[in-house]
Amino acid sequence: MRTYPLLQKKTPTQPSLVVEALISMAGGVILFLFFTLLLTTGYGLSHVGQIFPGISIAGVDVSGLTPDQAASLLDQELIFAENGKIVFKYGDQVWVAKPAELGLSLDAKTSAQAAYTLGRSGNPMTDLPNRLRAWHAGRDLPPLLIYDQRVAYDYLEGIVAQLDRPTLEAALTVSGSDVVVLPGQVGRKTDLPAALTALETQLRSLTDGIIPLVVEESPPAILDASQQAEIARGILSSSLTLQLPDKIAGDPGPWVLPPDQLANMLVIERVQSPEGARYQVMLSSQALQTYLTGLAPDINRQPSNARFIFNDDTHLLEVIQPAVIGRSLDIEATIQEINTRILAGERSASLSIQTTQPEIGDSTTGEQLGIREQITAYTSYFRGSTTERLQNIKTAAANFHGLLVPPGATFSMAEVLGNVTLDAGYAEAWIIFGGRTIKGVGGGVCQVSTTLFRAVFFAGYPIIERYPHAYRVGYYEQTRTGTNPNLAGLDATVFVPMVDFKFQNDTPYYLLMETYFNPTSRSLTWKFYSTSDGRTVDWGTTGTQNIVEPPDPVYEENPELAKGVIRQVDWAAEGADVTVTRTVSRDGQVLYSDVFTTHYLPWADVFQYGPGTQLPTDNPKKRPRTWEIALPVAV
């Protein structure tokens, strides 16, 4: 505990002494106040209307001046608002302004009045010290400044308008075959509040100064696209050539895409990577896919087994048509390859191809396939056929020469035959269509399907699908030396793609088919080679039953014929029903029992005549009849 000595000892106090002390102190105070008042009053009277000595404003001595004189002097001396310089700076750019242009002005009258009132508050206890302090040490008062920040804000807005700019990414476009590139722009944003704060501080100092502007820059994700523009120009500089790899004679291509076509395919995509955003120039995947899809049909091919004939002397297979490796255009991989090549500046690219090996190659042997002997052969005849019909029989039969049918497979004749068109080598010949014999492409193909049907029938293979003709056709009842009506009901028609003939190779061995067209004897021979499993075929026929005589002849006017000309365009045939049975056995056991029922419609003679022709009286003209419509077939 802190102690004070004067407070430890207590002594009696004499009342008279206390009273005397108080009286003495009061007298002193009264005397001090009297002299203070006298001094203050006298000092004030000596400076009536004047600023007290020792007072200045911002270093300008205004003592002894009236307020008006002081205000006038301040206007002359304090000229910072008009003559000062405030410099705003950003990089190499500077803007110089007078403080007055930034909203600063001097209130000289109010400043002078503030100096005049110093020491004149009316309180002697404060006025005297203020007067004495000013007289002894001096008092420098700050001037009264007026700062209109709105004026400064407007001035800085003008600077901001010059500095600030939006962030712009580089642009890359293609117009026709021209590549247009626009550079990017770094964005700028001036910190206006910070500039106003720094300005106010500088103005208060009444001195010239430099104020650095705070500007935030915002670079774009992509500032420069000139490199990608050069890539795009390189792509459009010349044609692009596409070609098959390992091309051989007969392969399609090459394919050339000129610059204008490439320009339509060119795309510019914005991509994001760990290094940042960038433009990527390439050919459109969708456009390339459309283009390549158009090429695919000429490029793609199914694998094809080698074709053979069986040498009856050596019992060996001989290649007559080499195996074909299948191929298909890999569109997705090709698109990647093309873009990789063009981005590397190359002007050619190879198509990406997927290959499929055939099941049977050229070196395959008969032993490997189970082809050791001839198991059946059938020959059909077609004397009287036109040149066009002979051409069609030869063309259609050639599709099956040397063909292999795998064990257990179902064979479709229509699938192998394909489209029967003029481009495929067929000619126009007579066909049965809609109850009439007319000219059509492929007449005679059914001679081939009928021959195959009979070879399959007598070899004992299961028949999966077979359609008879709607009418009896004389060709199919011909033999080497004449005709045999018992062959009725053993025909088969094929009309791609609606009508097909199918059978199954139900043995564990391959089946080799050979076809031989003989134009001299007007015959077609179909041979089967495989390994016999000992099956036998028994068959029978009812022959033609329920005979229906041909309808009366039909006469039709043909404006293309001359008057007096009558031409027969269809020949009559009897209608009949035929049932053929077949039993396939092996080692005394029945494998299959088949029944083939055919209903042949009657067929009328049809004559056409020129306008104005007199018809025979013994065959009066009759209207064309509407017969039962059967599926269109080729004869």
DRENGU-478532 format. One record per residue (C-alpha): residue in one letter; residue number from 1; x, z, y; chain. Coordinates in steps of 0.5 Angstrom, whole numbers. Layout:
<pts>
a|NUM|X|Z|Y|A $
...
</pts>
This chain:
<pts>
m|1|0|0|0|A $
r|2|3|-2|7|A $
t|3|3|4|12|A $
y|4|3|4|19|A $
p|5|7|10|22|A $
l|6|3|11|29|A $
l|7|-3|12|24|A $
q|8|0|17|20|A $
k|9|0|23|25|A $
k|10|-6|26|29|A $
t|11|-6|29|35|A $
p|12|-11|32|39|A $
t|13|-14|28|45|A $
q|14|-15|30|52|A $
p|15|-21|28|55|A $
s|16|-18|27|62|A $
l|17|-12|23|59|A $
v|18|-17|18|56|A $
v|19|-21|17|62|A $
e|20|-15|16|66|A $
a|21|-13|11|61|A $
l|22|-19|7|61|A $
i|23|-20|7|69|A $
s|24|-13|4|69|A $
m|25|-14|-2|64|A $
a|26|-20|-4|68|A $
g|27|-17|-4|74|A $
g|28|-12|-9|71|A $
v|29|-17|-13|68|A $
i|30|-21|-14|75|A $
l|31|-14|-15|79|A $
f|32|-12|-21|74|A $
l|33|-19|-24|74|A $
f|34|-19|-24|82|A $
f|35|-12|-27|82|A $
t|36|-14|-32|77|A $
l|37|-20|-34|81|A $
l|38|-17|-34|87|A $
l|39|-11|-39|84|A $
t|40|-16|-43|81|A $
t|41|-20|-44|87|A $
g|42|-15|-45|91|A $
y|43|-11|-50|86|A $
g|44|-18|-54|86|A $
l|45|-19|-54|93|A $
s|46|-12|-57|94|A $
h|47|-14|-63|89|A $
v|48|-21|-64|91|A $
g|49|-24|-71|88|A $
q|50|-17|-72|85|A $
i|51|-14|-72|78|A $
f|52|-10|-66|77|A $
p|53|-2|-67|77|A $
g|54|1|-68|70|A $
i|55|-5|-72|67|A $
s|56|-4|-79|64|A $
i|57|-8|-84|60|A $
a|58|-4|-88|55|A $
g|59|3|-87|59|A $
v|60|0|-89|65|A $
d|61|0|-83|70|A $
v|62|-6|-82|74|A $
s|63|-5|-75|77|A $
g|64|-7|-75|84|A $
l|65|-12|-81|84|A $
t|66|-19|-81|84|A $
p|67|-23|-84|78|A $
d|68|-24|-90|81|A $
q|69|-17|-91|83|A $
a|70|-15|-89|76|A $
a|71|-20|-94|73|A $
s|72|-17|-99|77|A $
l|73|-10|-97|75|A $
l|74|-12|-97|68|A $
d|75|-15|-104|68|A $
q|76|-8|-107|71|A $
e|77|-3|-103|66|A $
l|78|-7|-103|60|A $
i|79|-8|-110|58|A $
f|80|-7|-110|50|A $
a|81|-14|-112|49|A $
e|82|-12|-119|53|A $
n|83|-5|-120|52|A $
g|84|-4|-116|45|A $
k|85|-3|-120|39|A $
i|86|-6|-119|32|A $
v|87|-3|-123|26|A $
f|88|-7|-124|20|A $
k|89|-2|-127|14|A $
y|90|-3|-130|8|A $
g|91|3|-134|4|A $
d|92|5|-139|9|A $
q|93|-1|-139|13|A $
v|94|-2|-135|20|A $
w|95|-8|-133|25|A $
v|96|-6|-130|31|A $
a|97|-12|-127|35|A $
k|98|-12|-123|42|A $
p|99|-15|-116|40|A $
a|100|-21|-118|45|A $
e|101|-22|-124|41|A $
l|102|-23|-118|35|A $
g|103|-28|-114|39|A $
l|104|-23|-109|43|A $
s|105|-24|-107|50|A $
l|106|-22|-102|55|A $
d|107|-27|-97|58|A $
a|108|-23|-96|64|A $
k|109|-28|-92|68|A $
t|110|-30|-87|62|A $
s|111|-23|-86|61|A $
a|112|-21|-84|68|A $
q|113|-27|-80|69|A $
a|114|-25|-76|62|A $
a|115|-18|-75|66|A $
y|116|-21|-73|72|A $
t|117|-26|-67|68|A $
l|118|-20|-64|65|A $
g|119|-19|-57|68|A $
r|120|-26|-58|71|A $
s|121|-30|-55|66|A $
g|122|-33|-49|70|A $
n|123|-29|-44|66|A $
p|124|-24|-41|69|A $
m|125|-21|-38|63|A $
t|126|-20|-45|60|A $
d|127|-19|-49|66|A $
l|128|-13|-45|69|A $
p|129|-9|-46|63|A $
n|130|-11|-53|62|A $
r|131|-9|-54|69|A $
l|132|-2|-50|69|A $
r|133|0|-54|62|A $
a|134|-2|-61|65|A $
w|135|3|-59|71|A $
h|136|8|-56|67|A $
a|137|9|-60|61|A $
g|138|4|-66|62|A $
r|139|-2|-68|59|A $
d|140|-3|-76|56|A $
l|141|-10|-77|54|A $
p|142|-12|-83|50|A $
p|143|-16|-89|53|A $
l|144|-23|-90|51|A $
l|145|-23|-96|47|A $
i|146|-29|-100|45|A $
y|147|-29|-104|38|A $
d|148|-35|-108|36|A $
q|149|-33|-109|29|A $
r|150|-38|-115|28|A $
v|151|-34|-119|33|A $
a|152|-28|-118|28|A $
y|153|-32|-119|22|A $
d|154|-34|-126|25|A $
y|155|-27|-128|26|A $
l|156|-25|-126|19|A $
e|157|-30|-130|16|A $
g|158|-27|-136|20|A $
i|159|-21|-135|16|A $
v|160|-24|-133|10|A $
a|161|-28|-140|10|A $
q|162|-21|-143|10|A $
l|163|-18|-139|5|A $
d|164|-24|-138|0|A $
r|165|-25|-143|-5|A $
p|166|-29|-143|-12|A $
t|167|-25|-144|-19|A $
l|168|-26|-151|-22|A $
e|169|-24|-153|-29|A $
a|170|-20|-160|-30|A $
a|171|-25|-165|-31|A $
l|172|-24|-171|-36|A $
t|173|-29|-176|-37|A $
v|174|-29|-184|-40|A $
s|175|-32|-189|-36|A $
g|176|-33|-195|-40|A $
s|177|-25|-196|-42|A $
d|178|-23|-192|-36|A $
v|179|-20|-185|-37|A $
v|180|-22|-181|-31|A $
v|181|-18|-174|-30|A $
l|182|-20|-169|-24|A $
p|183|-15|-163|-23|A $
g|184|-17|-156|-24|A $
q|185|-17|-151|-18|A $
v|186|-15|-144|-17|A $
g|187|-20|-140|-14|A $
r|188|-19|-135|-8|A $
k|189|-23|-129|-6|A $
t|190|-21|-125|1|A $
d|191|-22|-118|1|A $
l|192|-25|-118|7|A $
p|193|-27|-110|7|A $
a|194|-19|-109|6|A $
a|195|-18|-113|12|A $
l|196|-23|-110|17|A $
t|197|-20|-103|15|A $
a|198|-13|-105|16|A $
l|199|-15|-108|23|A $
e|200|-18|-102|26|A $
t|201|-12|-98|24|A $
q|202|-7|-103|28|A $
l|203|-12|-103|34|A $
r|204|-12|-96|35|A $
s|205|-4|-96|36|A $
l|206|-5|-101|42|A $
t|207|1|-105|39|A $
d|208|2|-112|36|A $
g|209|2|-112|29|A $
i|210|2|-117|22|A $
i|211|-4|-115|18|A $
p|212|-3|-118|11|A $
l|213|-9|-121|8|A $
v|214|-11|-119|1|A $
v|215|-13|-125|-3|A $
e|216|-15|-125|-11|A $
e|217|-14|-131|-14|A $
s|218|-18|-133|-20|A $
p|219|-14|-139|-24|A $
p|220|-19|-144|-29|A $
a|221|-19|-144|-36|A $
i|222|-16|-151|-36|A $
l|223|-12|-153|-30|A $
d|224|-9|-159|-32|A $
a|225|-12|-164|-36|A $
s|226|-7|-170|-35|A $
q|227|-4|-169|-42|A $
q|228|-10|-170|-45|A $
a|229|-12|-176|-41|A $
e|230|-5|-180|-43|A $
i|231|-8|-179|-50|A $
a|232|-14|-182|-49|A $
r|233|-11|-188|-45|A $
g|234|-7|-188|-51|A $
i|235|-13|-189|-56|A $
l|236|-16|-194|-52|A $
s|237|-10|-198|-50|A $
s|238|-10|-203|-56|A $
s|239|-15|-204|-63|A $
l|240|-15|-199|-69|A $
t|241|-14|-202|-76|A $
l|242|-17|-199|-82|A $
q|243|-15|-201|-89|A $
l|244|-15|-199|-96|A $
p|245|-9|-196|-99|A $
d|246|-6|-200|-105|A $
k|247|-10|-206|-103|A $
i|248|-10|-211|-108|A $
a|249|-13|-218|-108|A $
g|250|-20|-218|-107|A $
d|251|-21|-212|-104|A $
p|252|-25|-212|-97|A $
g|253|-21|-210|-91|A $
p|254|-18|-209|-86|A $
w|255|-23|-207|-81|A $
v|256|-21|-207|-73|A $
l|257|-24|-203|-68|A $
p|258|-23|-206|-61|A $
p|259|-22|-202|-55|A $
d|260|-29|-202|-52|A $
q|261|-31|-200|-59|A $
l|262|-27|-194|-59|A $
a|263|-29|-192|-52|A $
n|264|-36|-191|-55|A $
m|265|-33|-187|-60|A $
l|266|-29|-183|-56|A $
v|267|-31|-175|-55|A $
i|268|-27|-170|-51|A $
e|269|-29|-163|-53|A $
r|270|-27|-156|-50|A $
v|271|-24|-152|-55|A $
q|272|-21|-145|-55|A $
s|273|-15|-142|-58|A $
p|274|-10|-136|-58|A $
e|275|-6|-139|-53|A $
g|276|-13|-141|-48|A $
a|277|-18|-146|-47|A $
r|278|-16|-154|-47|A $
y|279|-19|-160|-48|A $
q|280|-19|-164|-55|A $
v|281|-19|-172|-55|A $
m|282|-21|-175|-61|A $
l|283|-26|-180|-64|A $
s|284|-33|-177|-65|A $
s|285|-34|-175|-72|A $
q|286|-41|-177|-72|A $
a|287|-40|-184|-69|A $
l|288|-34|-185|-75|A $
q|289|-39|-183|-80|A $
t|290|-44|-188|-78|A $
y|291|-39|-193|-78|A $
l|292|-35|-191|-85|A $
t|293|-42|-191|-88|A $
g|294|-43|-198|-86|A $
l|295|-37|-200|-90|A $
a|296|-38|-195|-96|A $
p|297|-42|-200|-100|A $
d|298|-36|-206|-100|A $
i|299|-31|-200|-102|A $
n|300|-35|-196|-107|A $
r|301|-35|-198|-114|A $
q|302|-37|-195|-120|A $
p|303|-32|-194|-126|A $
s|304|-32|-200|-131|A $
n|305|-30|-199|-138|A $
a|306|-26|-205|-141|A $
r|307|-30|-210|-144|A $
f|308|-27|-213|-151|A $
i|309|-29|-218|-157|A $
f|310|-28|-216|-164|A $
n|311|-23|-221|-167|A $
d|312|-27|-223|-174|A $
d|313|-20|-225|-177|A $
t|314|-16|-219|-175|A $
h|315|-21|-214|-174|A $
l|316|-18|-212|-168|A $
l|317|-21|-211|-161|A $
e|318|-18|-216|-155|A $
v|319|-19|-215|-148|A $
i|320|-23|-220|-144|A $
q|321|-24|-216|-138|A $
p|322|-20|-210|-136|A $
a|323|-22|-203|-134|A $
v|324|-24|-202|-127|A $
i|325|-22|-195|-124|A $
g|326|-28|-193|-120|A $
r|327|-27|-191|-112|A $
s|328|-31|-188|-107|A $
l|329|-30|-187|-99|A $
d|330|-28|-180|-98|A $
i|331|-32|-180|-91|A $
e|332|-30|-173|-88|A $
a|333|-22|-174|-90|A $
t|334|-22|-181|-87|A $
i|335|-25|-178|-81|A $
q|336|-19|-173|-81|A $
e|337|-14|-178|-82|A $
i|338|-16|-183|-77|A $
n|339|-16|-177|-71|A $
t|340|-9|-175|-74|A $
r|341|-6|-182|-73|A $
i|342|-9|-184|-67|A $
l|343|-7|-177|-64|A $
a|344|0|-178|-66|A $
g|345|0|-185|-62|A $
e|346|-1|-189|-69|A $
r|347|-5|-195|-69|A $
s|348|-7|-196|-76|A $
a|349|-10|-191|-81|A $
s|350|-11|-191|-89|A $
l|351|-18|-190|-91|A $
s|352|-18|-184|-96|A $
i|353|-21|-186|-103|A $
q|354|-23|-182|-109|A $
t|355|-22|-185|-115|A $
t|356|-25|-184|-122|A $
q|357|-22|-186|-129|A $
p|358|-26|-190|-133|A $
e|359|-28|-187|-140|A $
i|360|-25|-193|-144|A $
g|361|-19|-196|-142|A $
d|362|-15|-203|-144|A $
s|363|-11|-200|-149|A $
t|364|-17|-197|-153|A $
t|365|-17|-199|-160|A $
g|366|-23|-200|-165|A $
e|367|-21|-195|-169|A $
q|368|-22|-190|-164|A $
l|369|-29|-192|-162|A $
g|370|-31|-193|-169|A $
i|371|-32|-201|-168|A $
r|372|-30|-204|-175|A $
e|373|-35|-209|-177|A $
q|374|-41|-214|-175|A $
i|375|-47|-210|-176|A $
t|376|-52|-215|-174|A $
a|377|-53|-222|-170|A $
y|378|-59|-225|-168|A $
t|379|-60|-232|-165|A $
s|380|-66|-235|-161|A $
y|381|-67|-242|-159|A $
f|382|-70|-245|-153|A $
r|383|-70|-253|-154|A $
g|384|-74|-256|-148|A $
s|385|-71|-251|-143|A $
t|386|-70|-254|-136|A $
t|387|-63|-254|-133|A $
e|388|-65|-248|-128|A $
r|389|-68|-244|-134|A $
l|390|-61|-246|-138|A $
q|391|-57|-243|-132|A $
n|392|-61|-237|-132|A $
i|393|-60|-235|-139|A $
k|394|-53|-236|-139|A $
t|395|-52|-232|-132|A $
a|396|-56|-226|-135|A $
a|397|-53|-226|-142|A $
a|398|-46|-226|-139|A $
n|399|-47|-219|-136|A $
f|400|-48|-216|-143|A $
h|401|-42|-220|-147|A $
g|402|-36|-215|-149|A $
l|403|-41|-209|-146|A $
l|404|-40|-202|-150|A $
v|405|-46|-197|-151|A $
p|406|-43|-190|-153|A $
p|407|-46|-186|-158|A $
g|408|-52|-183|-157|A $
a|409|-53|-186|-150|A $
t|410|-60|-190|-148|A $
f|411|-58|-197|-146|A $
s|412|-62|-200|-140|A $
m|413|-62|-207|-140|A $
a|414|-65|-207|-133|A $
e|415|-59|-203|-131|A $
v|416|-54|-207|-133|A $
l|417|-58|-214|-131|A $
g|418|-58|-211|-124|A $
n|419|-62|-216|-118|A $
v|420|-64|-222|-120|A $
t|421|-63|-227|-114|A $
l|422|-60|-233|-112|A $
d|423|-54|-230|-109|A $
a|424|-53|-227|-116|A $
g|425|-52|-234|-119|A $
y|426|-59|-235|-121|A $
a|427|-64|-241|-120|A $
e|428|-71|-242|-119|A $
a|429|-75|-244|-125|A $
w|430|-82|-243|-128|A $
i|431|-84|-235|-129|A $
i|432|-91|-232|-131|A $
f|433|-93|-229|-125|A $
g|434|-100|-226|-124|A $
g|435|-104|-230|-129|A $
r|436|-100|-237|-127|A $
t|437|-94|-240|-129|A $
i|438|-90|-241|-122|A $
k|439|-83|-243|-119|A $
g|440|-79|-236|-118|A $
v|441|-72|-234|-119|A $
g|442|-69|-232|-126|A $
g|443|-74|-236|-130|A $
g|444|-71|-235|-137|A $
v|445|-68|-228|-137|A $
c|446|-74|-226|-142|A $
q|447|-70|-231|-147|A $
v|448|-64|-226|-146|A $
s|449|-69|-220|-147|A $
t|450|-72|-222|-153|A $
t|451|-66|-224|-156|A $
l|452|-63|-217|-155|A $
f|453|-70|-214|-157|A $
r|454|-69|-218|-164|A $
a|455|-62|-216|-165|A $
v|456|-64|-208|-164|A $
f|457|-70|-209|-168|A $
f|458|-66|-212|-174|A $
a|459|-60|-207|-173|A $
g|460|-65|-201|-174|A $
y|461|-64|-198|-167|A $
p|462|-69|-194|-164|A $
i|463|-73|-197|-159|A $
i|464|-75|-193|-153|A $
e|465|-78|-198|-148|A $
r|466|-81|-205|-149|A $
y|467|-86|-209|-146|A $
p|468|-89|-216|-149|A $
h|469|-91|-222|-145|A $
a|470|-98|-223|-143|A $
y|471|-98|-230|-146|A $
r|472|-95|-233|-152|A $
v|473|-89|-237|-150|A $
g|474|-87|-243|-155|A $
y|475|-79|-242|-154|A $
y|476|-80|-235|-157|A $
e|477|-83|-238|-164|A $
q|478|-77|-243|-164|A $
t|479|-72|-243|-170|A $
r|480|-66|-247|-171|A $
t|481|-70|-253|-175|A $
g|482|-77|-252|-172|A $
t|483|-82|-246|-170|A $
n|484|-84|-240|-174|A $
p|485|-91|-237|-171|A $
n|486|-89|-230|-175|A $
l|487|-84|-229|-169|A $
a|488|-90|-228|-165|A $
g|489|-90|-221|-163|A $
l|490|-83|-220|-163|A $
d|491|-81|-222|-155|A $
a|492|-80|-217|-150|A $
t|493|-80|-218|-142|A $
v|494|-76|-215|-137|A $
f|495|-77|-215|-129|A $
v|496|-72|-211|-125|A $
p|497|-74|-206|-123|A $
m|498|-81|-205|-125|A $
v|499|-80|-207|-133|A $
d|500|-75|-205|-137|A $
f|501|-72|-206|-144|A $
k|502|-69|-199|-147|A $
f|503|-66|-197|-154|A $
q|504|-62|-192|-156|A $
n|505|-55|-192|-160|A $
d|506|-56|-186|-165|A $
t|507|-50|-187|-169|A $
p|508|-43|-183|-168|A $
y|509|-40|-190|-166|A $
y|510|-39|-194|-160|A $
l|511|-43|-201|-160|A $
l|512|-40|-207|-158|A $
m|513|-45|-213|-156|A $
e|514|-42|-220|-155|A $
t|515|-47|-226|-153|A $
y|516|-46|-233|-154|A $
f|517|-49|-238|-150|A $
n|518|-49|-245|-153|A $
p|519|-52|-251|-149|A $
t|520|-52|-256|-154|A $
s|521|-56|-253|-159|A $
r|522|-60|-249|-154|A $
s|523|-59|-242|-157|A $
l|524|-57|-235|-155|A $
t|525|-53|-231|-160|A $
w|526|-53|-223|-160|A $
k|527|-48|-220|-164|A $
f|528|-47|-212|-165|A $
y|529|-40|-209|-168|A $
s|530|-40|-202|-170|A $
t|531|-39|-198|-176|A $
s|532|-45|-199|-181|A $
d|533|-48|-192|-183|A $
g|534|-52|-196|-189|A $
r|535|-59|-196|-186|A $
t|536|-64|-202|-188|A $
v|537|-70|-205|-184|A $
d|538|-76|-207|-187|A $
w|539|-81|-210|-183|A $
g|540|-88|-214|-183|A $
t|541|-93|-218|-179|A $
t|542|-100|-219|-179|A $
g|543|-99|-226|-176|A $
t|544|-104|-228|-170|A $
q|545|-111|-225|-171|A $
n|546|-117|-225|-167|A $
i|547|-115|-232|-164|A $
v|548|-118|-234|-157|A $
e|549|-119|-241|-155|A $
p|550|-116|-243|-149|A $
p|551|-120|-243|-143|A $
d|552|-123|-250|-140|A $
p|553|-118|-254|-136|A $
v|554|-117|-252|-128|A $
y|555|-117|-257|-123|A $
e|556|-114|-255|-116|A $
e|557|-113|-259|-110|A $
n|558|-106|-259|-107|A $
p|559|-105|-262|-100|A $
e|560|-98|-264|-101|A $
l|561|-100|-269|-107|A $
a|562|-102|-276|-105|A $
k|563|-109|-279|-107|A $
g|564|-110|-281|-114|A $
v|565|-104|-276|-116|A $
i|566|-106|-271|-122|A $
r|567|-100|-267|-124|A $
q|568|-101|-261|-130|A $
v|569|-97|-255|-128|A $
d|570|-99|-250|-133|A $
w|571|-101|-251|-141|A $
a|572|-106|-248|-145|A $
a|573|-104|-243|-150|A $
e|574|-109|-239|-155|A $
g|575|-110|-232|-154|A $
a|576|-109|-227|-160|A $
d|577|-107|-220|-163|A $
v|578|-101|-219|-167|A $
t|579|-98|-212|-170|A $
v|580|-91|-212|-172|A $
t|581|-89|-206|-176|A $
r|582|-81|-204|-178|A $
t|583|-79|-198|-183|A $
v|584|-71|-196|-182|A $
s|585|-69|-192|-188|A $
r|586|-62|-190|-190|A $
d|587|-60|-187|-197|A $
g|588|-68|-188|-199|A $
q|589|-70|-183|-193|A $
v|590|-74|-186|-188|A $
l|591|-71|-185|-181|A $
y|592|-76|-189|-176|A $
s|593|-83|-192|-177|A $
d|594|-85|-197|-171|A $
v|595|-91|-201|-170|A $
f|596|-91|-206|-164|A $
t|597|-98|-208|-162|A $
t|598|-98|-214|-158|A $
h|599|-105|-217|-154|A $
y|600|-104|-224|-152|A $
l|601|-109|-227|-147|A $
p|602|-111|-234|-147|A $
w|603|-108|-239|-143|A $
a|604|-111|-245|-139|A $
d|605|-109|-252|-137|A $
v|606|-108|-252|-130|A $
f|607|-108|-259|-126|A $
q|608|-107|-260|-119|A $
y|609|-109|-267|-115|A $
g|610|-108|-270|-108|A $
p|611|-114|-270|-103|A $
g|612|-119|-275|-105|A $
t|613|-117|-276|-112|A $
q|614|-122|-278|-117|A $
l|615|-122|-273|-122|A $
p|616|-123|-275|-130|A $
t|617|-131|-275|-132|A $
d|618|-129|-272|-138|A $
n|619|-126|-266|-135|A $
p|620|-130|-264|-129|A $
k|621|-127|-260|-124|A $
k|622|-128|-253|-124|A $
r|623|-127|-247|-120|A $
p|624|-120|-243|-121|A $
r|625|-122|-237|-126|A $
t|626|-120|-230|-125|A $
w|627|-116|-228|-131|A $
e|628|-114|-221|-133|A $
i|629|-108|-219|-129|A $
a|630|-101|-217|-133|A $
l|631|-95|-215|-130|A $
p|632|-91|-221|-127|A $
v|633|-86|-223|-133|A $
a|634|-80|-228|-133|A $
v|635|-80|-234|-138|A $
</pts>
